[in-house]
Amino acid sequence: MTRTAIITGAARGIGAATAYRLAEDGYAVGLLDIDPAVAEVTEKISAAGHRAESVAGDVTVAADWERLLDLVHARLGPVDTLVSNALVTVPKPLHEQTEEEWQLQLGVNLTGAFHGVRACLPDLRRKSDGAIVVVSSVHAWFGLPGVPGYAATKAGLTGLTRQLAVEYAGQVRVNCVLPGPVLTAQWDRISEADRAQSAAETAMGRLGQPEEVAAAISFLAGPDASFVTGASLAVDGGWSVTKNSS
């Protein structure tokens, strides 16, 4: 029987790569993103012979979750897997950040996950084999300049992952991935020199691709991870374990 996955932030980057990967894995996929380009991802998946539906909506709005679930239930079936990936970041030091910018990041990155889990839980718990994969970041573990709101929300997601894994143990497995320097749209403003420096700071000497994170998400969502829950998996090319000292 085909399993159904919902992926947020699916218009581009890690979210889109995950949508393509899970579709290839045999999932029917329901996609949510505030960017209307999510429809293009849906069309590509459908053109490849897979089942996909999407809603251009806001993860912070409960009514948009209702619209998505109504569509998914009608055309794809109940939800077996949730990939919570939507994000926004406002890169500036805390003393320059407005309350509105802070709340925006909390809303999309952390409260958006709350809305998604709450909306999908009845489906995920129905057969006691649901899976949630939360996309956090290595920023949850390490201090880097200029991203206080982003780091706070990503750390919050790792805590939420552990809590949900305990709360719904035996019914839903809950894990998170922590991408490191992965080439998504967030890197568009980064110079080639700075990209090279970031690559050099990984053990593997290069930047990652969204498809490599999608592969980790596929593992955590699937049956090969049947005894894995509450885990935080870094997908960072060894960035988090590499340090230089003279």
Helices and strands as residue ranges (DSSP letters): E 4-8, H 13-24, E 28-33, H 38-47, E 52-56, H 62-75, E 81-84, G 94-96, H 99-105, I 106-111, H 112-124, E 130-135, G 138-140, H 148-167, E 172-179, G 185-187, H 192-200, H 210-221, G 223-225, E 232-235, G 239-241
